[in-house]
Amino acid sequence: ALDNLPGGPVLLINDVHMQGSPWPIIADDVTVLFHNTNSTSRFQLCSNPVDAQELTIYCAADDTLGTINLQGNTKQFHPNSVGYQNPGQVNFNSVGRSLFKLLFIASLGTSGQWFCV
């Protein structure tokens, strides 16, 4: 099951305000998202996560600025996740220079869940 995880970090950078829909899907092999904007990043998480897959989000916004909206795509979020809005979405607001970690746990829920801290 771990065959489709990359051998090292795979970086995705957003440095523009993202609006409209559909939101782009983060590729299955991306392990790091760099939010390099005072505006909004909007993504759907990968379509085929594997058990224990992680995504680390580094934020480089000015103090108390920046927003990140994530949709679970085909998976749901654990209800105790940071930024939990509903089973299909988390929002991180006023991110500034924060760090977020997402972990996919295949044994949670009916088809696995993302947990965010």
C-alpha positions in Angstrom: 0.0 0.0 0.0 3.0 2.3 0.5 4.2 1.8 -3.1 2.6 5.1 -4.3 4.2 7.2 -1.6 7.2 9.2 -2.9 10.8 8.5 -1.8 11.2 12.1 -0.6 9.3 15.3 -0.2 7.2 16.5 -3.1 6.5 20.2 -2.9 3.4 22.2 -4.1 3.6 26.0 -3.8 0.7 28.4 -4.0 1.5 32.2 -4.1 -1.7 33.5 -5.6 -5.3 34.1 -4.4 -7.4 31.1 -5.5 -11.1 31.6 -6.1 -13.8 29.9 -8.0 -14.3 26.2 -8.5 -13.6 23.4 -9.0 -10.7 23.5 -6.6 -7.6 21.9 -7.9 -6.8 18.4 -6.6 -3.5 17.9 -4.9 -1.6 15.1 -6.6 -1.3 11.8 -4.7 2.5 12.2 -4.3 2.5 15.7 -2.8 3.8 15.7 0.8 4.4 19.4 1.4 2.2 22.4 0.6 3.8 25.9 0.9 1.1 28.6 1.3 3.1 31.7 0.3 0.3 34.3 0.1 -1.7 36.6 2.4 -4.8 35.5 0.5 -6.6 32.2 0.1 -5.4 28.7 -1.0 -8.2 26.3 -1.9 -7.5 22.7 -2.7 -9.1 19.2 -2.8 -6.9 16.6 -1.1 -5.6 13.7 -3.2 -8.0 11.1 -4.6 -6.2 8.0 -3.4 -4.5 8.4 -0.1 -2.9 5.4 1.6 -2.8 4.6 5.3 -0.5 6.9 7.3 0.0 9.3 4.3 0.9 12.8 5.5 0.7 16.3 4.2 2.6 19.1 5.9 1.4 22.7 5.3 3.9 25.5 5.8 2.4 29.1 5.9 4.3 32.2 5.0 1.6 34.9 5.3 1.9 38.1 7.3 0.7 38.0 10.9 -3.0 37.0 11.1 -3.5 36.9 7.3 -4.1 34.1 4.9 -6.7 31.3 4.7 -6.5 27.7 3.6 -9.6 25.8 2.6 -9.3 22.0 2.0 -11.9 19.6 0.8 -11.6 15.9 1.4 -12.4 15.0 -2.2 -13.4 11.3 -1.8 -12.6 11.1 1.9 -13.9 12.8 5.1 -12.2 14.7 7.9 -12.1 13.5 11.5 -14.5 15.6 13.5 -11.8 16.7 16.0 -9.6 18.1 13.2 -8.3 21.6 13.5 -10.5 23.8 11.3 -13.3 21.3 11.0 -16.3 22.7 9.2 -18.1 19.6 8.1 -17.2 16.0 7.1 -16.0 17.2 3.7 -14.1 20.4 4.6 -11.6 22.1 6.9 -10.7 25.8 6.9 -7.6 27.3 8.4 -8.1 31.0 9.0 -5.6 33.8 9.9 -2.8 31.3 9.3 0.1 33.8 9.4 3.3 31.6 9.8 1.6 28.5 11.1 2.3 24.8 10.4 -0.4 22.2 9.9 -0.1 18.4 9.6 -2.6 16.1 8.0 -2.6 12.4 8.4 -4.8 9.9 6.6 -6.0 7.0 8.7 -7.6 4.2 6.6 -9.3 2.4 9.5 -11.4 5.5 10.6 -14.9 5.9 9.3 -16.3 3.9 6.4 -13.4 4.6 4.0 -10.8 6.4 6.1 -10.5 9.9 7.4 -8.0 12.8 7.3 -7.0 14.1 10.7 -5.6 17.7 10.9 -3.5 19.3 13.7 
